[in-house]
Amino acid sequence: MAIITFPKDFRFGASTASYQIEGAYNEDGRGMSIWDTYSRIPGKVRNGDNGDVACDSYHRMDEDIALLKELGVNTYRFSIAWPRIFPEGKGEVNPQGIEHYHLFIDRLLENGIEPMVTIYHWDLPQALQDNGGWKNRQTIDAFADYADLLFHEYGDKVKYWLTINEPWCASFLGHFSGEQAPGEQNLQSALDVAHHLLIAHGKAVRKFRMRDIKGQIGFAPNVTWYEPYSSKQEDRDACKRLSGWFMEWFFGPVFKGSYPQYLVDWFAEKGAHVTIQDGDMEMISEPIDLLGINYYTGTVARYKENKGLFDCEHVDIGYDHTDIGFKIFPEGFYQVLLDIKKKYGDIPICITENGACYNDEPVEGRVKDDLRIKYYNQHLIEVNRAINSGVNVKGYCTWSLLDNFEWAYGYSKRFGLVHVNYNTLARTKKDSFYWYGKLAKNHWFEV
């Protein structure tokens, strides 16, 4: 047996997102979001599911906070629903939405749990989408005003802020592949949206600085790792393009004030270009205090002409898979974290999402999810390796506290430490809940 130990000040937490758990979609003044609209389009979400009720966490905050308290984490990463604050995306503020999150944040703090707020986790108000959504630069200003209001309301209570969750998904899955809301399929639109999301991030950071809030702010990109199948230059280049699409396309502007030229050139060959106006890159590269990292999977890959957008194909060399089909590639987590340090320096990192989908059901009141525990074990070892290699990782938040609405998969995929019966909304703590809770309290585990 070896003991894997984390620093005493290392933060252990859990993560969720508003549309995935809150429900109460038309209550207390909340406006419609693009996911309310998208989930109602036949065929877009598995089984016709939507987030109307989800886990009903809007009404069950005390129950869910009690779960966090029992779990023993000291951090809870959650998102605020933009349409609860501005039902039309801008203009008139909804006081009931403001008060709901005041109450929620206060209850967290009363229970010794530090709130980590994600400002945007994909629930763009539909009223803004009707005017072009993220393709319209006016949405940047609407987001900055929304973020500034949150800073005004909660800045004396919240120490950790994340502007935008997974801008790659919001731009490329939402506007290129069409797999997420709003469901467009256009590469140029995806590049426009990605750029506008980054400007919105930078503008929110600038608003944060202007208020002189005693806290930290960053963003939470999703990352992956493509290991070249061979040492051939064509395999290495193909993996660089595909990994760079997830990472460097969003990291470069934030940390270096520029897009990676090799991807700019590649997109240009596909007929798509980034439209950069004066001041854009300066805004995007406003210095940040922390970096959220969402990691789930990676793979070995190699060059193949005309395979996908980047002439690169995945090679499955016998990986285990989670129930959502993600390959289990924990060593990619270590490689990603080392790569970030090498390219962007010692920015403090919090793992804001890492977890596994296994659809285990309760048997006699118990959910035995040994494979999820194994996944956490493998990936937390890689985080620990990164820390011991000098990467500045300060915390880790599991995805997710609860089984929830998994976007286009609806309720068919379960990531939670807590099982949710979607008919009765009963919560059942899984074996992984107790395993992770022991780690959160002790800061070590055995392998």
Phi and psi in degrees as a GROMACS rama.xvg file:
@    title "Ramachandran Plot"
@    xaxis  label "Phi"
@    yaxis  label "Psi"
@TYPE xy
-114.811  146.772  ALA-2
-106.356  125.699  ILE-3
-99.7345  117.222  ILE-4
-115.509  138.065  THR-5
-109.392  152.457  PHE-6
-55.975  149.94  PRO-7
-62  -30.3228  LYS-8
-91.8482  7.10276  ASP-9
-68.1358  135.073  PHE-10
-94.6432  127.196  ARG-11
-108.985  132.719  PHE-12
-146.992  -172.154  GLY-13
-138.088  155.361  ALA-14
-125.151  151.598  SER-15
-148.851  179.568  THR-16
-140.622  147.562  ALA-17
-55.066  -54.317  SER-18
-65.5594  -26.9647  TYR-19
-77.7085  -20.9272  GLN-20
-128.041  -25.3246  ILE-21
-70.9509  -45.0573  GLU-22
69.0311  -149.198  GLY-23
47.5342  45.5011  ALA-24
-66.8571  -24.8623  TYR-25
-123.176  29.8537  ASN-26
-111.376  153.38  GLU-27
53.4936  39.1135  ASP-28
85.1189  3.52327  GLY-29
-66.9271  136.749  ARG-30
-87.3003  177.064  GLY-31
-82.7301  146.965  MET-32
-112.944  171.05  SER-33
-64.5524  -25.7068  ILE-34
-77.7482  -29.8747  TRP-35
-60.262  -41.3497  ASP-36
-72.8146  -49.7271  THR-37
-61.3746  -41.0428  TYR-38
-69.0648  -13.7161  SER-39
-93.8251  -2.53065  ARG-40
-82.2488  119.883  ILE-41
-53.7632  132.263  PRO-42
89.1989  -7.56248  GLY-43
-82.1879  -35.2114  LYS-44
-121.551  134.753  VAL-45
-54.4403  134.636  ARG-46
63.593  12.9492  ASN-47
68.7199  21.5848  GLY-48
-69.5989  158.79  ASP-49
-149.921  175.849  ASN-50
-96.8096  22.2316  GLY-51
-56.1909  -42.2166  ASP-52
-111.999  -42.4543  VAL-53
50.3173  -125.068  ALA-54
-94.3286  1.47554  CYS-55
58.2362  31.7281  ASP-56
-67.0054  -21.2315  SER-57
-58.5804  -38.3562  TYR-58
-94.2544  -9.68898  HIS-59
-118.87  33.7576  ARG-60
-60.3221  -39.8879  MET-61
-65.9106  -39.744  ASP-62
-63.9674  -42.7227  GLU-63
-74.0871  -35.0208  ASP-64
-67.2979  -34.672  ILE-65
-63.1287  -36.6932  ALA-66
-63.5126  -44.0124  LEU-67
-61.1182  -41.81  LEU-68
-61.5531  -45.8447  LYS-69
-65.8969  -37.0434  GLU-70
-60.4984  -33.8205  LEU-71
91.5204  13.011  GLY-72
-77.8019  155.459  VAL-73
-109.048  5.48984  ASN-74
-140.845  137.747  THR-75
-129.242  115.195  TYR-76
-93.8454  119.847  ARG-77
-139.168  165.668  PHE-78
-114.116  151.651  SER-79
-93.3505  136.235  ILE-80
-81.6195  110.578  ALA-81
-50.43  -45.5934  TRP-82
-71.0435  -9.1894  PRO-83
-79.4643  -25.73  ARG-84
-91.2982  -48.8924  ILE-85
-122.6  94.6503  PHE-86
-55.4525  -28.7296  PRO-87
-104.397  11.0318  GLU-88
88.5377  -23.8163  GLY-89
-161.374  176.379  LYS-90
85.8445  -117.688  GLY-91
-74.3356  130.874  GLU-92
-86.8166  142.281  VAL-93
-93.3408  106.23  ASN-94
-63.3572  -28.5937  PRO-95
-68.8631  -35.3506  GLN-96
-66.3147  -44.4719  GLY-97
-57.3474  -46.7727  ILE-98
-67.4045  -36.4177  GLU-99
-57.5988  -47.4962  HIS-100
-75.1296  -27.5947  TYR-101
-59.5247  -48.9843  HIS-102
-62.1028  -43.6639  LEU-103
-63.4861  -47.6691  PHE-104
-62.7493  -41.4365  ILE-105
-61.1294  -41.4725  ASP-106
-66.1853  -38.994  ARG-107
-59.0668  -50.2576  LEU-108
-62.8612  -37.4242  LEU-109
-61.5597  -26.8483  GLU-110
-98.9744  12.2917  ASN-111
74.8643  24.2741  GLY-112
-112.458  123.023  ILE-113
-79.0878  123.902  GLU-114
-76.9524  135.39  PRO-115
-119.609  111.487  MET-116
-98.2911  125.871  VAL-117
-93.511  122.956  THR-118
-76.4228  -39.129  ILE-119
-132.848  111.897  TYR-120
-122.203  54.1013  HIS-121
84.284  -5.71268  TRP-122
-92.5153  65.1522  ASP-123
-60.9286  132.437  LEU-124
-56.7643  134.192  PRO-125
-61.4842  -31.2008  GLN-126
-60.0488  -35.0569  ALA-127
-74.0783  -36.9284  LEU-128
-62.2293  -36.0046  GLN-129
-62.5908  -19.6028  ASP-130
-106.185  21.6779  ASN-131
109.787  -13.5283  GLY-132
59.5673  -140.408  GLY-133
-71.9323  -9.40471  TRP-134
-74.9964  -20.3041  LYS-135
-94.8577  121  ASN-136
-61.8306  -18.1631  ARG-137
-63.2404  -26.0883  GLN-138
-65.1024  -28.3093  THR-139
-59.0274  -47.1493  ILE-140
-66.5632  -38.3705  ASP-141
-62.0971  -41.4991  ALA-142
-65.3942  -42.9566  PHE-143
-62.1188  -39.8783  ALA-144
-66.7232  -39.8479  ASP-145
-62.197  -47.5424  TYR-146
-61.8562  -41.474  ALA-147
-63.2877  -37.352  ASP-148
-64.3105  -40.86  LEU-149
-62.8916  -41.326  LEU-150
-60.9767  -41.7711  PHE-151
-63.0584  -44.0334  HIS-152
-77.2299  -40.8244  GLU-153
-119.307  3.52273  TYR-154
-64.3744  -22.473  GLY-155
-86.0218  -4.92833  ASP-156
-114.524  -32.248  LYS-157
-102.032  125.901  VAL-158
-98.2917  -20.2754  LYS-159
-125.078  125.063  TYR-160
-129.205  140.442  TRP-161
-125.469  124.33  LEU-162
-69.7472  -55.4855  THR-163
-136.772  132.693  ILE-164
-91.1429  128.727  ASN-165
44.5729  66.4207  GLU-166
-59.7682  -25.5874  PRO-167
-59.5268  -44.6928  TRP-168
-67.1054  -46.4141  CYS-169
-61.4326  -32.8205  ALA-170
-90.0049  -57.6749  SER-171
-83.0351  -39.3148  PHE-172
-73.5443  -31.7368  LEU-173
-83.1142  -23.5061  GLY-174
-131.279  -7.97239  HIS-175
-112.292  -56.7731  PHE-176
-84.3089  -21.7929  SER-177
74.9201  17.0886  GLY-178
-82.2096  -12.7957  GLU-179
-135.404  168.893  GLN-180
-60.6361  140.569  ALA-181
-88.0421  1.79275  PRO-182
91.0655  23.5076  GLY-183
-82.522  158.352  GLU-184
-133.557  81.0975  GLN-185
-154.147  119.018  ASN-186
-62.9944  -40.9423  LEU-187
-62.1896  -42.0989  GLN-188
-60.1688  -41.6985  SER-189
-62.7382  -41.8147  ALA-190
-65.4614  -40.2739  LEU-191
-60.9883  -46.4051  ASP-192
-64.7291  -43.1165  VAL-193
-58.0184  -44.1465  ALA-194
-64.81  -43.8114  HIS-195
-66.6698  -37.0825  HIS-196
-61.1133  -40.5802  LEU-197
-67.9453  -38.6254  LEU-198
-63.3206  -42.8535  ILE-199
-60.5632  -41.6479  ALA-200
-57.248  -51.9555  HIS-201
-62.132  -38.3464  GLY-202
-67.4219  -36.434  LYS-203
-66.7012  -40.2356  ALA-204
-60.1954  -42.0448  VAL-205
-63.6805  -39.9644  ARG-206
-61.8618  -41.3452  LYS-207
-59.3069  -44.9761  PHE-208
-64.9015  -37.8743  ARG-209
-64.5424  -27.545  MET-210
-87.0357  -6.17577  ARG-211
54.18  45.8804  ASP-212
-76.5203  138.564  ILE-213
-84.807  80.8993  LYS-214
-164.766  -170.29  GLY-215
-125.825  146.478  GLN-216
-137.864  144.443  ILE-217
-161.567  -155.99  GLY-218
-139.806  172.819  PHE-219
-130.236  80.7509  ALA-220
-76.4201  152.184  PRO-221
-90.4191  141.207  ASN-222
-129.959  160.085  VAL-223
-148.535  176.335  THR-224
-137.755  125.295  TRP-225
-109.756  111.127  TYR-226
-88.2112  125.071  GLU-227
-59.0046  135.924  PRO-228
-63.8584  -33.0737  TYR-229
-141.969  -179.78  SER-230
-86.69  2.5961  SER-231
-59.087  140.343  LYS-232
-61.0578  -36.1073  GLN-233
-65.8312  -35.4542  GLU-234
-69.6431  -41.5252  ASP-235
-64.1205  -41.2267  ARG-236
-66.7881  -40.1327  ASP-237
-63.3655  -42.7468  ALA-238
-67.9843  -37.0182  CYS-239
-60.9725  -42.8971  LYS-240
-62.7645  -45.9345  ARG-241
-71.1883  -44.0233  LEU-242
-64.3636  -39.6518  SER-243
-64.3283  -31.1136  GLY-244
-59.2134  -39.6744  TRP-245
-78.7895  -41.081  PHE-246
-102.679  -68.8789  MET-247
-62.0746  -30.1629  GLU-248
-62.0564  -28.1596  TRP-249
-105.273  -30.5998  PHE-250
-75.8368  -41.5464  PHE-251
-55.8515  -51.1646  GLY-252
-61.6936  -38.6085  PRO-253
-71.0415  -43.8921  VAL-254
-96.9588  -23.987  PHE-255
-123.319  -5.61881  LYS-256
74.2481  20.082  GLY-257
-156.039  153.326  SER-258
-82.5291  149.625  TYR-259
-64.9481  125.138  PRO-260
-62.9795  -35.7431  GLN-261
-63.6155  -30.4086  TYR-262
-82.1254  -35.4565  LEU-263
-55.8142  -46.0043  VAL-264
-66.2733  -39.619  ASP-265
-64.7418  -45.9624  TRP-266
-63.3308  -37.4967  PHE-267
-60.5332  -37.2709  ALA-268
-63.5384  -25.4203  GLU-269
-89.953  1.70463  LYS-270
86.5332  17.4392  GLY-271
-122.302  142.417  ALA-272
-139.441  149.893  HIS-273
-87.3036  128.602  VAL-274
-95.5243  106.474  THR-275
-107.27  121.676  ILE-276
-96.1175  162.653  GLN-277
-54.3797  130.691  ASP-278
90.6812  -12.2738  GLY-279
-60.0234  -50.8688  ASP-280
-69.938  -32.3888  MET-281
-65.0684  -38.7398  GLU-282
-67.4482  -45.5247  MET-283
-61.6163  -36.7765  ILE-284
-90.583  19.8013  SER-285
-52.5431  129.203  GLU-286
-58.6016  138.283  PRO-287
-112.871  165.756  ILE-288
-101.001  -26.9004  ASP-289
-150.576  160.014  LEU-290
-125.332  120.734  LEU-291
-83.952  141.718  GLY-292
-128.595  125.577  ILE-293
-109.796  115.666  ASN-294
-130.496  133.067  TYR-295
-128.119  -37.811  TYR-296
-156.727  167.298  THR-297
-163.829  -174.423  GLY-298
-169.578  172.146  THR-299
-87.0221  141.523  VAL-300
-145.368  164.713  ALA-301
-151.127  164.667  ARG-302
-66.2082  135.711  TYR-303
-151.066  119.909  LYS-304
-58.5379  134.711  GLU-305
64.552  18.905  ASN-306
-94.3093  104.927  LYS-307
69.4154  -167.223  GLY-308
-70.3873  -24.6996  LEU-309
-121.784  18.4057  PHE-310
54.6312  48.5352  ASP-311
-141.796  132.48  CYS-312
-119.341  144.344  GLU-313
-74.61  144.776  HIS-314
-121.907  112.503  VAL-315
-85.3861  108.734  ASP-316
-101.805  32.4423  ILE-317
98.6944  25.8133  GLY-318
-65.5401  151.58  TYR-319
-74.3731  155.218  ASP-320
-127.583  147.914  HIS-321
-80.1972  176.129  THR-322
-73.6008  -5.37467  ASP-323
-95.6026  -5.08505  ILE-324
96.9283  1.94742  GLY-325
-72.1655  133.519  PHE-326
-68.9825  142.163  LYS-327
-92.5058  110.452  ILE-328
-137.002  67.6283  PHE-329
-61.814  -33.2848  PRO-330
-63.4307  -23.8024  GLU-331
-64.0656  -30.5479  GLY-332
-61.4804  -47.3393  PHE-333
-60.9329  -44.9833  TYR-334
-63.5636  -41.0296  GLN-335
-59.8884  -47.6581  VAL-336
-65.552  -39.5008  LEU-337
-64.1161  -39.698  LEU-338
-64.2346  -39.8208  ASP-339
-62.2309  -45.7789  ILE-340
-61.7839  -43.7289  LYS-341
-62.3294  -42.4641  LYS-342
-88.7305  -30.7276  LYS-343
-125.691  0.932487  TYR-344
90.9241  -160.607  GLY-345
-95.9587  37.9041  ASP-346
-57.3677  131.035  ILE-347
-60.0047  133.272  PRO-348
-116.687  136.808  ILE-349
-119.058  126.72  CYS-350
-70.9885  108.864  ILE-351
-93.45  -17.4526  THR-352
-151.26  131.509  GLU-353
-162.914  127.932  ASN-354
-178.583  -178.955  GLY-355
-138.467  143.307  ALA-356
-92.2407  114.896  CYS-357
-137.531  128.866  TYR-358
-94.4541  43.5572  ASN-359
-68.5514  139.26  ASP-360
-110.075  157.725  GLU-361
-64.1216  137.918  PRO-362
-126.791  113.525  VAL-363
53.2867  42.2534  GLU-364
82.7656  3.93109  GLY-365
-125.342  139.174  ARG-366
-110.375  106.648  VAL-367
-90.856  99.3622  LYS-368
-114.177  62.0574  ASP-369
-59.9826  -32.932  ASP-370
-68.8926  -33.0215  LEU-371
-67.7676  -41.5836  ARG-372
-60.329  -41.9272  ILE-373
-61.7409  -41.6275  LYS-374
-60.6434  -48.0776  TYR-375
-61.6332  -42.8829  TYR-376
-55.9245  -49.9769  ASN-377
-62.4582  -42.9411  GLN-378
-78.9821  -32.8825  HIS-379
-70.631  -28.4826  LEU-380
-61.0191  -42.6855  ILE-381
-66.881  -36.7492  GLU-382
-62.638  -43.5628  VAL-383
-64.0256  -40.1289  ASN-384
-58.6912  -42.8252  ARG-385
-63.354  -43.1359  ALA-386
-59.7228  -44.1333  ILE-387
-71.834  -13.1606  ASN-388
-96.1783  6.58725  SER-389
97.1648  6.70705  GLY-390
-78.5989  137.181  VAL-391
-87.1787  64.8246  ASN-392
-88.8906  123.501  VAL-393
-105.272  -17.2882  LYS-394
-166.951  170.515  GLY-395
-147.242  124.663  TYR-396
-118.279  124.185  CYS-397
-76.3028  145.056  THR-398
-106.527  113.177  TRP-399
-143.328  166.52  SER-400
-58.8704  -47.5707  LEU-401
-121.004  147.025  LEU-402
-56.0526  143.117  ASP-403
-156.914  -175.124  ASN-404
-68.9715  113.849  PHE-405
-100.137  58.5478  GLU-406
51.9967  -125.58  TRP-407
-66.4006  -15.2892  ALA-408
-84.7775  -4.60837  TYR-409
60.1643  -133.218  GLY-410
-101.49  20.9947  TYR-411
-87.0032  -7.65629  SER-412
-127.781  130.76  LYS-413
-115.154  121.482  ARG-414
-112.457  -4.48355  PHE-415
-77.7602  156.641  GLY-416
-75.8122  -19.2241  LEU-417
-121.869  126.665  VAL-418
-77.0044  136.232  HIS-419
-116.532  123.848  VAL-420
-82.6902  111.742  ASN-421
-74.2039  -9.09769  TYR-422
-86.997  -43.6954  ASN-423
-103.21  -15.3048  THR-424
67.6617  14.4987  LEU-425
-67.2214  139.653  ALA-426
-99.776  134.11  ARG-427
-129.592  120.641  THR-428
-70.7063  130.715  LYS-429
-86.3726  167.327  LYS-430
-58.498  -34.2782  ASP-431
-63.2805  -29.2525  SER-432
-59.0674  -45.9973  PHE-433
-72.62  -36.5312  TYR-434
-63.9164  -47.6774  TRP-435
-69.2136  -36.1639  TYR-436
-61.5385  -39.5926  GLY-437
-62.9905  -41.635  LYS-438
-63.6109  -45.6678  LEU-439
-60.6211  -35.0726  ALA-440
-81.6917  -35.9125  LYS-441
-97.6146  -23.7967  ASN-442
66.4577  27.3357  HIS-443
-157.933  158.271  TRP-444
-149.258  162.984  PHE-445
-99.8479  145.651  GLU-446
